[in-house]
Amino acid sequence: MAGAGPAPRGSPGGRRRLRDDGVRTATSAEQTKVEDLVQEVFDACKTNHRIPPFILQREKHFHYLKRGLRQLTEAYECLDASRPWLCYWILHSLELLDEPIPHSVASDVCQFLSRCQSPQGGFGGGPGQHPHLAPTYAAVNALCIIGTEEAFGVIDRKKLLQYLRSLKQPDGSFLMHVGGEVDVRSAYCAASVASLTNILTPALFAGTAEWIARCQNWEGGIGGVPGMEAHGGYTFCGVAALVILKQEHLLNLRSLLHWVTSRQMRFEGGFQGRCNKLVDGCYSFWQAGLLPLLHRALHAKGDPALSMTHWMFDQSALQEYILLCCQCPAGGLLDKPGNRPRTPCTTSPRRRWCGR
């Protein structure tokens, strides 16, 4: 399909579109449909000089996020088990926008997340729910973003360590929850919260880096478990976990670089999550976000061809896709033109990654 690395940027009409060799399939039809929508956006920007190009609509996004932190519509009832994620996504976005969080709001978030903390350690998806590594990651990161004494005081570090130990498996991997599944997300979530709360010990993560390295497959990217298809979300989690554990050298970094740069779509400029999939705005984070980590690792190995001033993908093309195709006029970001915005994401990480 279309994603084989970035091509030189020119006028919209000159960009290379999908060539299906005369064999039309369901996936090629979907790809063509997305390219047509993106082409419309590019053409409108080119012909309508009243549209300010390449502008992040900060004010609209701020108000969109601010509304979501206090109240969400009934459409979000399906995320009842992901409420710490909503806190984290919104707070993280506000932090990136350099927008201060009012003390009263921050305190309310702290009190809510304290009710999500389990007596056994870790955090659940809502008050009274069983602890799970995904909302634990979200809650700890949200509290660290707030960064007040009240926020840090919410986290029971002793019980959190006990909870992480209860999830550790003999092969170095971690369960997402007691009796739950194992995948690279759990290793990253565990490493992240352990690092942030200063409970990371060699014994807790013995064998974890080696297990993550076994998740790198023949494509170069990282799958959820050893032997699975490479995926942008899992790849970011695997690389980020290894960076935290200072073991990124265990990966075949050159093979990983080839895989991730090949996920940038030639025509759209954004990233796909897996080979032969559509462009998706969320992979602007998962794929582009791991490239500086990968670049740093290669640079540390003394690769003379690398500079620390520019990442190894077409940054301008990605900015065009996000700013022109993914901004909703009312605030919020889309995965692709024609879809509804996400606040900042309308599905849990597991569901997000299962079909894209």
FENNOR-V427165 format. One record per backbone hydrogen bond with DSSP energy under -0.5 kcal/mol. CO is the residue of the C=O (numbers start at 1). NH is the residue of the N-H. If there is no record, write none. Layout:
CO	NH
CO	NH
This chain:
2	4
2	266
5	4
11	14
12	15
18	20
20	23
22	24
25	29
26	30
27	31
28	32
29	33
30	34
31	35
32	36
33	37
34	38
35	39
36	40
37	41
38	42
39	43
40	44
41	45
42	46
43	47
44	48
47	49
48	51
50	52
51	53
52	55
55	57
56	58
57	61
58	62
59	63
60	64
61	65
62	66
63	67
64	68
65	69
66	70
67	70
67	71
73	76
74	77
75	78
76	79
77	80
79	82
80	83
82	85
82	86
83	87
84	88
85	89
86	90
87	91
88	92
89	93
90	94
91	95
92	96
93	97
94	99
95	98
98	100
100	102
102	106
103	107
104	108
105	109
106	110
107	111
108	112
109	113
110	114
111	115
112	115
112	116
113	116
113	117
114	117
115	128
116	124
118	121
122	118
123	132
125	83
126	129
130	125
132	136
133	137
134	138
135	139
136	140
137	141
138	142
139	143
140	144
141	145
142	146
143	147
148	152
149	153
150	154
151	154
151	155
152	155
155	157
156	160
157	161
158	162
159	163
160	164
161	165
162	166
163	167
164	167
164	168
167	175
169	172
173	169
174	183
176	133
177	180
181	176
183	186
183	187
184	188
185	189
186	190
187	191
188	192
189	193
190	194
191	195
192	196
193	197
194	199
194	200
195	198
201	205
203	206
205	208
205	209
207	211
208	212
209	213
210	214
211	215
212	215
213	216
215	223
217	220
221	217
222	231
224	184
225	228
231	235
232	236
233	237
234	238
235	239
236	240
237	241
238	242
239	243
240	244
241	245
242	247
242	248
243	246
247	250
248	251
251	253
252	256
253	257
254	258
255	259
256	260
257	261
258	262
260	263
261	264
262	5
263	265
263	272
264	5
265	269
270	265
271	280
273	232
274	277
278	273
280	283
281	284
282	285
282	286
283	287
283	288
285	289
286	290
287	290
287	291
288	292
289	293
290	294
291	295
292	296
293	297
294	298
295	299
296	300
297	301
298	303
299	302
302	304
303	306
307	310
311	313
313	315
314	318
315	319
316	320
317	321
318	322
319	323
320	324
320	325
321	325
321	326
322	326
326	328
326	334
328	331
332	328
333	342
335	281
336	339
342	333
342	344
348	352
349	353
350	354
351	355
352	355
356	273
356	274
